[in-house]
Amino acid sequence: MKLKSLKQNIDQFKAGAFLIQESKLYKKGQVDIEDFQVFVLLRNKGEGGGLATGLHRSFDPVLISEGDDQAEVLVVQGSVGGNDIRFINGYGFQESDEDEKRKQFFARLDE
């Protein structure tokens, strides 16, 4: 992950949230952004990739659900303007993937 560029974009666009696929993170705690809580889903096989979702701390972010290597989905909830909003970050299946992997992905979303 290109952390410097991410921080510049957050500042420039005054972003309250970011969702990244293929984060290339290998361990939790690698990303520290002032005033943001960052949640990551790592690939168990140590291949990099993975997901990263960051919410501004004023949103009172909480982790709702995280998937696995078969269904890469990360769900975080925050409160914005008094409304609870769920941010769903997912790395979808590829067209060449087997039907079972597709089913697992959509089953995880249904949860």
Buried (B, 14 or more C-beta within 10 A) or exposed (E): BEEEEBBEEBEEEEBBBBBBBEBEBBEEEBBEBEEBBBBBBBBEEEEEBBBBBBBBEEBEBBEBBBBEEEBBBBBBBBBBEEEEEEBBBBBBBEEEEEEEBBEBBEEBBEE
